Amino acid sequence: MQIEQIYTGCLAQGAYYIESDGEVAIIDPLREVEPYVARAKRDQAKIKYIFETHFHADFVSGHVTLSKQSGAPIIYGPNANPSFDAVIATDGQEFKLGAITIVVLHTPGHTMESTTYLLRDANGKDHAIFSGDTLFLGDVGRPDLAQKAANMTQEDLAGILFDSLRTKIMTLADDIIVYPAHGAGSACGKNMMKETVDTLGNQKQMNYALRADMTKEEFVKEVTDGLAPPPKYFPLNVKMNKEGYDDIEDVIERGTKALSPTAFETAANETGALVLDVRHQNEFVKGHVPRSIFIGLNGDFAPWVGALIADVKQPILLVTHEGQETETITRLSRVGFDGTIGYLDGGFESWKKAGKDFDTITSLSADQVKENVNEEKIPVFDVRKDGEYQSEHIVGANHTSLSTINEHLSEFPKEETFYVHCAGGYRSVIAASILKSRGIHNFIDIAGGYGALKKAGAKVTEYVCPSTL
């Protein structure tokens, strides 16, 4: 028996490859399925099952394409209602995989179809659980993402999750290994650990949601407290996971059309496409296509695309480094953005060589702005997350989180110069590109962000540990 966690950092997502005696099960595959097919071929094994823990909201799973290519059935737990052929398993149903067994544990709460898969080894001993979004390391799945009936609240779902954890998971042995669907950085939970594998016994000791003496009322309150609104693209990803989607090869073929600067400009004007620049923020600052949006591949690319662009049907034109076109389209498609219609041939340099107008962003170092910041001569806007700002920020700074910037554009000065910063410089340039695309140009980006400001001696508020907020 072999178990491999295939972890994708930019999505904080774990898929699983399980093999026994030449038979393979894949759990929660990514949309690009070729690595699973190739791995099974290398192992001289056959993909027998594709297990889905639930209808994912934060990414598009590869279940439909993988089933088509391998012939393996897609398996969901109870209450699932996909539009395509799938096995809807019953609670406790067993699936043989070589010498091992995978048992369905229906664990609703994150969503009503959420299911944990229990793996028993060749001796029939409970070995591991693949907990999906039911149980994370250090947290549990948020109970407000389900496409649920109008009469079911997040508190109702949290109560159901409490029962699932206590009756299906906490009754298992402490030495069982926990393999979750997500780790730190995912929007599907609040406070996940950076580790991606743990024992159930350790989670019982340190995970607040598994506290032995916790009442259901306490659980509901703690799990629902402080939930930020889910990203707007989540329901659209759920719809794709339930109803199906185009093969990623077709999406890549449509998107990898090289366009000259003139053709690129024409396409943008005629289609209303969003121009997405994925280079490094330092390059974008020095020059970019006017009204383009920056979201760099070197950061949390896919989640920020989903949070800020939101509409997965939006046509997209790309500005990338040469050779990064396919990677960019692949990473967009992981979160359902299949609308890429082409890319700028030759990158931004070809745009400049063609004599096209381009824009820049004024960016100054922390040392250059420190005096104005400390004397509050120029307003400062902090675009970090709520918790980052509440923990510590520049004295007198305004706060508008990047994730909600599109809803708060009216809060930025229209004529007065202001500064914008994040933690290290990536998110502030995203914010800057959005501001410019909306006609707001009277700002200065602070290179290096909060870290550079603090190091330079800018006045900051007293630090508050995030755990006490």
Secondary structure, DSSP 4 states (H G I P E B T S, - for coil): -EEEEEEETTTTEEEEEEEETTEEEEES--S--HHHHHHHHHTT-EEEEEE-SS--SSS--SHHHHHHHH-PPEEE-TT---SS--EEPPTT-EEEETTEEEEEEE--SSSTT-EEEEEE-TTS-EEEEEEETTB-SSSB--TT-S---TT--HHHHHHHHHHHIIIIITTS-TT-EEEESB-TT-TTSSS--S-S-EEHHHHHHH-GGG-TT--HHHHHHHHHTTPPPPPTTHHHHHHHHHH----HHHHHHHH--EE-HHHHHHHHHHH-PEEEE-S-HHHHHH-B-TT-EE--TTSSHHHHHHHHT--TT--EEEE--TT-HHHHHHHHHHTT---EEEEETTHHHHHHHTT---B---EE-HHHHHHHHHTT-S-EEE-S-HHHHHH--BTT-EE--GGGGGG-GGGS-SSS-EEEE-SSSHHHHHHHHHHHHTT---EEEETTHHHHHHHHT--BPPP--GGG-
